[in-house]
Amino acid sequence: MYHKTLETRIAVYRFDELNGEYQALINKAKEQVEKSYVPYSNFHVGAAVLLDNGEVVAGCNQENAAYPSGLCAERVTMFYANAQYPDVPVRALAIAGWTGGHFLKQPITPCGACRQVLLETETRFGQNIQVLLYGTECVYVLERASDLLPLCFVRDSLDG
């Protein structure tokens, strides 16, 4: 027997320490919370992706009375980006959460299903997606989406 250690490195920034491009991407995600449809949870999430061609695509979470029928902001955004620009890799993703009349103090992280979709997109294009998780007190920056999902299931896993 032996032990394996998995490690995720997260850079922690103040918002004003980020470059202008990333500040703008986070601001786009923050704008999206106003468009969320969340009558059940009242938990608003906005997301925005920066594509390699410079386009920014944004989205927000959408709930449904039949709970499994709703969709998280990250998947809404990623699926829309992949549908509109199917051959353009995603360079970065920003996520912001809002509840109780204010943005969250600590960064919000994607759910497991969203992490899997981010990983699939990263794998699909063979290019890391930087992930920016916004909180009013700090912003977490991960160099790649796969850092969110260690021991992940990817296409190669299907080959046995």
Residue pairs with C-beta under 8 A, 6 or more apart in sequence:
6 150
6 151
8 142
8 147
8 148
8 150
9 142
9 143
9 147
10 140
10 141
10 142
10 147
11 140
11 141
11 142
11 143
12 138
12 139
12 140
12 141
13 138
13 139
13 141
14 138
14 139
15 23
15 26
15 134
15 139
16 23
18 26
18 132
18 139
18 141
21 50
22 92
22 94
22 132
22 141
24 56
25 48
25 49
25 50
25 56
25 92
25 94
25 132
26 48
26 94
26 96
26 132
26 134
26 139
28 46
28 48
28 56
28 58
28 94
29 46
29 47
29 48
29 58
29 73
29 94
29 95
29 96
29 134
30 46
30 96
30 98
30 103
30 134
31 46
31 58
32 45
32 46
32 47
32 48
32 58
32 59
32 60
32 73
32 96
33 44
33 45
33 46
33 60
33 96
33 97
33 98
33 103
34 44
34 46
35 46
35 60
36 44
36 45
36 46
36 60
36 61
36 62
36 73
36 98
37 60
37 61
37 62
37 63
38 44
38 61
38 63
39 63
40 63
40 65
40 67
41 63
42 99
42 100
43 61
43 97
43 98
43 99
44 60
44 61
44 97
44 98
44 99
45 60
45 61
45 72
45 73
45 74
45 95
45 96
45 97
45 98
45 108
46 58
46 59
46 60
46 73
46 95
46 96
46 97
46 98
47 58
47 59
47 60
47 73
47 74
47 76
47 77
47 78
47 93
47 94
47 95
47 96
48 56
48 57
48 58
48 59
48 77
48 93
48 94
49 56
49 57
49 58
49 77
49 78
49 81
49 90
49 91
49 92
49 93
49 94
50 56
50 90
50 91
50 92
50 93
51 57
51 81
51 85
51 88
51 89
51 90
51 91
52 88
52 89
52 90
52 91
52 127
53 85
53 88
55 85
55 88
57 77
57 80
57 81
57 84
57 85
58 77
59 73
59 76
59 77
59 80
60 73
60 76
61 70
61 71
61 72
61 73
61 76
62 70
62 71
62 76
63 70
64 70
72 110
72 111
72 113
72 114
73 95
74 93
74 95
74 110
74 114
74 117
74 118
75 113
75 114
75 117
77 93
78 90
78 93
78 114
78 117
78 118
78 121
79 117
81 88
81 90
82 121
89 125
89 127
90 121
90 122
90 125
90 127
90 129
91 127
91 129
91 130
92 129
92 130
92 131
92 132
93 118
93 129
93 130
93 131
93 132
93 145
94 132
94 133
94 134
95 107
95 108
95 109
95 110
95 131
95 132
95 133
95 134
96 103
96 104
96 108
96 134
97 103
97 104
97 108
97 134
98 104
102 136
103 134
103 135
103 136
104 134
104 135
104 136
105 135
105 136
105 137
106 135
106 137
106 138
107 133
107 134
107 135
107 138
107 139
107 140
108 133
108 134
108 135
109 133
109 148
110 118
110 148
112 149
115 145
115 148
115 149
116 149
116 152
116 153
118 129
118 131
118 145
118 148
118 149
119 145
119 146
119 148
119 149
119 152
119 154
120 154
121 129
121 145
122 128
122 129
122 144
122 145
122 146
123 154
123 155
128 143
128 144
128 145
128 146
129 144
129 145
130 141
130 142
130 143
130 144
131 140
131 141
131 142
131 144
131 145
131 147
131 148
132 139
132 140
132 141
133 139
133 140
133 141
133 142
142 148
146 152
